[in-house]
Amino acid sequence: MSEAPGLPAYVTRYVADTKAALQEGYLLEAMERIVPVLLKARQDGRTIFFFGNGGSASTASHFVVDIGKATIRGDGKRFRCVALVDNVETVTAWANDSEYAVVFSEQLRALAQAGDVAVGISGSGNSSNVLKAVETARTMGLRTVGLTGMGGGKLRGAVDIPLVVPSNSMQHIEDVHLLVCHLLTAYLRDEAPSASA
């Protein structure tokens, strides 16, 4: 008797559901809008801020290490990336002394400038602190990108460029968000025009 009953069928189903969430059309459409924004940020020396909660927080950090490091080519300009989730002291100070809804927006108020880019990541599209940060970013003159799923939630209409994974499964949404990270990183490294220092 198998120690993992039903596992083969579950793996098959999970892979099929993930493939269903990986529709080339919406990915390409979003990439064609996101890539120029990131390239302009690099060329102009602007900062790209990433933020999210839970699994999306780890995705935000993953974006920073991949785009910030894995896209380096020679002595050309580099992407300036910051994950607002990575300073736990600052996050918890704002959460404790004010409220959790402002843990990202207050950091943007201190660190960001007009022309920077804010990338909010929320599987549901309804995380209050992500929405607040996007609102603050737009008020400050940042370009805004949202990675979400489940129909997009409020984030879809709050950002300049939404990427909405067509799934209601948080696991599949997060799978695709991480694939987007790797797709962007590989393209920016291998195919995108380089930027002179």
MARZALO-698927 format. One line per field, with one value per residue (C-alpha): residue in three letters; x, y, z; residue number from 1. Coordinates in pm, 1 decimal, padded with zeros to 6 digits. Last residue first. Layout:
BEGIN
drenza ALA|...
x X|...
y Y|...
z Z|...
vexlo NUM|...
//
This chain:
BEGIN
drenza ALA|SER|ALA|SER|PRO|ALA|GLU|ASP|ARG|LEU|TYR|ALA|THR|LEU|LEU|HIS|CYS|VAL|LEU|LEU|HIS|VAL|ASP|GLU|ILE|HIS|GLN|MET|SER|ASN|SER|PRO|VAL|VAL|LEU|PRO|ILE|ASP|VAL|ALA|GLY|ARG|LEU|LYS|GLY|GLY|GLY|MET|GLY|THR|LEU|GLY|VAL|THR|ARG|LEU|GLY|MET|THR|ARG|ALA|THR|GLU|VAL|ALA|LYS|LEU|VAL|ASN|SER|SER|ASN|GLY|SER|GLY|SER|ILE|GLY|VAL|ALA|VAL|ASP|GLY|ALA|GLN|ALA|LEU|ALA|ARG|LEU|GLN|GLU|SER|PHE|VAL|VAL|ALA|TYR|GLU|SER|ASP|ASN|ALA|TRP|ALA|THR|VAL|THR|GLU|VAL|ASN|ASP|VAL|LEU|ALA|VAL|CYS|ARG|PHE|ARG|LYS|GLY|ASP|GLY|ARG|ILE|THR|ALA|LYS|GLY|ILE|ASP|VAL|VAL|PHE|HIS|SER|ALA|THR|SER|ALA|SER|GLY|GLY|ASN|GLY|PHE|PHE|PHE|ILE|THR|ARG|GLY|ASP|GLN|ARG|ALA|LYS|LEU|LEU|VAL|PRO|VAL|ILE|ARG|GLU|MET|ALA|GLU|LEU|LEU|TYR|GLY|GLU|GLN|LEU|ALA|ALA|LYS|THR|ASP|ALA|VAL|TYR|ARG|THR|VAL|TYR|ALA|PRO|LEU|GLY|PRO|ALA|GLU|SER|MET
x 02688.3|02549.8|02220.7|02180.3|01896.6|01672.8|01744.3|01950.0|01955.8|01630.4|01462.1|01591.7|01492.3|01147.8|01076.7|01214.9|00996.8|00697.1|00752.7|00742.5|00409.8|00285.2|00352.2|00203.4|-00122.7|-00115.2|-00074.1|-00332.0|-00588.9|-00856.6|-00689.1|-00659.3|-00336.6|-00392.6|-00100.9|-00201.3|-00016.7|-00101.1|-00228.3|-00548.9|-00791.5|-00637.2|-00544.9|-00909.8|-00947.2|-00760.4|-01000.2|-00861.6|-00504.7|-00247.7|00070.8|00031.3|00254.8|00271.9|00468.6|00565.4|00442.6|00405.6|00025.6|00065.2|00302.8|00076.1|-00219.7|-00000.2|00120.0|-00235.8|-00342.0|-00049.6|-00126.3|-00493.4|-00438.3|-00724.6|-00565.2|-00628.3|-00279.9|-00121.2|00205.4|00262.2|00536.9|00623.5|00843.2|01047.6|00980.8|00873.4|01078.4|01068.5|01245.1|01059.8|00707.6|00766.6|00846.4|00522.8|00327.5|00475.8|00390.3|00080.3|-00199.8|-00029.8|-00121.5|00053.9|00307.0|00304.0|00268.2|00501.8|00767.0|00708.1|00781.9|01082.3|01240.4|01156.8|01351.5|01304.4|00938.3|01001.1|01199.6|01434.6|01569.1|01813.9|01865.1|02220.2|02387.1|02652.3|02990.5|02946.3|02595.8|02403.8|02057.2|02105.9|02178.5|01900.1|01645.1|01701.8|01771.0|01490.0|01232.2|01297.7|01236.7|00898.8|00819.6|00895.8|00653.4|00396.7|00414.2|00319.3|00249.7|00358.0|00616.4|00857.9|01017.5|01198.4|01444.0|01529.3|01870.8|01718.8|01832.4|01732.3|01389.0|01342.2|01420.4|01172.6|00891.6|00973.9|00951.6|00614.8|00396.9|00510.4|00527.3|00158.3|00045.2|00283.0|00150.1|-00211.6|-00173.0|00058.4|-00189.2|-00009.9|-00305.0|-00415.9|-00062.1|-00087.4|-00416.3|-00264.6|00038.0|-00186.6|-00410.6|-00121.6|00037.9|-00293.5|-00344.4|00001.9|-00042.7|-00373.5|-00237.6|00103.1|00238.4|00128.1|00000.0
y 05342.5|05224.6|05039.1|04700.4|04636.0|04349.0|03997.1|03788.6|03960.2|04156.1|03854.3|03611.0|03838.5|03910.2|03540.4|03451.1|03703.2|03613.7|03248.6|03357.7|03531.2|03222.2|02987.9|03246.5|03244.1|02863.6|02835.0|03103.9|02914.0|03141.0|03145.3|03371.0|03545.4|03921.5|04138.6|04500.5|04801.5|05155.4|05034.9|05082.1|04907.9|04563.8|04618.4|04625.5|04253.8|04118.0|03847.0|03596.2|03686.6|03958.2|04126.4|04504.7|04761.7|05131.4|05420.0|05661.6|06021.1|06068.0|06033.7|05717.4|05569.4|05659.0|05481.7|05183.3|05169.6|05184.9|04903.4|04687.1|04759.7|04674.0|04342.4|04318.1|04195.9|03839.0|03711.7|04041.7|04179.2|04553.5|04678.9|05046.7|05225.5|05544.8|05849.6|06069.5|05980.5|05697.2|05644.9|05816.7|05826.3|05480.4|05348.7|05499.1|05326.9|04985.4|04941.8|05163.0|04904.2|04731.4|05015.5|05292.2|05210.2|04831.7|04796.7|05088.5|04946.5|04594.6|04691.9|04904.3|04629.7|04364.8|04545.4|04297.6|04360.1|04687.5|04494.7|04739.6|04734.6|04955.3|04789.4|04813.2|05039.8|04884.7|04756.1|04403.5|04261.0|04246.3|04091.1|03827.9|04082.7|04338.3|04158.2|03826.5|03948.4|04203.0|03978.0|03708.4|03958.4|04049.7|03679.8|03619.1|03896.8|03746.2|03423.0|03618.7|03982.5|04202.8|04461.7|04552.4|04895.4|04978.4|05266.4|05516.1|05558.7|05697.5|05406.9|05148.8|05302.3|05330.0|04959.6|04869.2|05072.0|04934.3|04576.0|04618.0|04706.9|04435.8|04196.4|04255.7|04171.5|03876.2|03727.9|03793.3|03604.6|03323.1|03164.2|03012.5|02961.6|02654.6|02518.2|02547.1|02358.5|02080.0|02054.7|02033.7|01771.2|01546.4|01583.9|01498.9|01192.8|01062.5|01143.7|00964.3|00753.5|00864.7|00572.2|00346.7|00000.0
z -01695.1|-02024.8|-02015.6|-02181.1|-02422.8|-02309.4|-02431.8|-02190.1|-01850.6|-01869.0|-02028.3|-01766.5|-01477.9|-01619.6|-01672.5|-01329.2|-01148.6|-01366.0|-01270.6|-00907.3|-00964.6|-01149.1|-00858.1|-00618.9|-00813.2|-00832.8|-00455.7|-00381.0|-00585.9|-00736.0|-01077.2|-01380.6|-01270.0|-01283.0|-01391.0|-01334.9|-01480.0|-01368.5|-01032.5|-00830.6|-01064.3|-01030.0|-00665.9|-00559.1|-00629.0|-00929.6|-01042.3|-00794.6|-00890.0|-00816.6|-00928.9|-00927.0|-01094.7|-01006.6|-01155.5|-00880.4|-00865.9|-00489.9|-00497.1|-00702.7|-00447.0|-00155.6|-00317.6|-00399.8|-00039.4|00092.8|-00141.0|-00029.4|00336.1|00292.1|00115.9|-00135.1|-00457.4|-00349.4|-00429.8|-00334.7|-00474.6|-00502.1|-00732.2|-00681.2|-00936.6|-00892.9|-01108.8|-00819.0|-00513.5|-00261.9|00070.1|00354.7|00211.2|00067.8|00414.4|00545.1|00268.2|00343.1|00712.8|00682.2|00702.8|00995.6|01228.6|01422.6|01693.6|01661.7|01284.8|01218.0|01449.9|01318.5|00960.2|01055.9|01265.8|01006.8|00737.2|00451.3|00372.3|00186.9|-00072.3|-00245.6|-00600.8|-00790.7|-01128.5|-01254.5|-01507.0|-01725.5|-01608.9|-01739.5|-01739.1|-01411.2|-01445.4|-01173.3|-00900.5|-00855.4|-01070.2|-00894.3|-00539.8|-00545.5|-00709.6|-00448.1|-00168.1|-00317.8|-00366.5|00001.7|00090.0|-00147.3|00051.5|00361.2|00274.8|-00016.9|-00120.8|-00401.0|-00453.0|-00777.8|-00741.4|-01013.3|-01176.0|-01496.8|-01715.2|-01456.1|-01402.3|-01778.1|-01815.5|-01541.3|-01699.3|-02044.9|-01908.4|-01733.6|-02032.5|-02274.1|-01979.3|-01901.9|-02255.0|-02271.2|-01947.6|-02045.0|-02371.8|-02263.4|-02025.4|-01730.4|-01494.4|-01690.3|-01663.0|-01285.3|-01287.6|-01497.7|-01268.4|-00962.5|-01123.3|-01222.5|-00880.2|-00711.4|-00931.8|-00847.4|-00474.7|-00419.9|-00137.5|-00008.4|00194.1|-00090.5|00000.0
vexlo 197|196|195|194|193|192|191|190|189|188|187|186|185|184|183|182|181|180|179|178|177|176|175|174|173|172|171|170|169|168|167|166|165|164|163|162|161|160|159|158|157|156|155|154|153|152|151|150|149|148|147|146|145|144|143|142|141|140|139|138|137|136|135|134|133|132|131|130|129|128|127|126|125|124|123|122|121|120|119|118|117|116|115|114|113|112|111|110|109|108|107|106|105|104|103|102|101|100|99|98|97|96|95|94|93|92|91|90|89|88|87|86|85|84|83|82|81|80|79|78|77|76|75|74|73|72|71|70|69|68|67|66|65|64|63|62|61|60|59|58|57|56|55|54|53|52|51|50|49|48|47|46|45|44|43|42|41|40|39|38|37|36|35|34|33|32|31|30|29|28|27|26|25|24|23|22|21|20|19|18|17|16|15|14|13|12|11|10|9|8|7|6|5|4|3|2|1
//
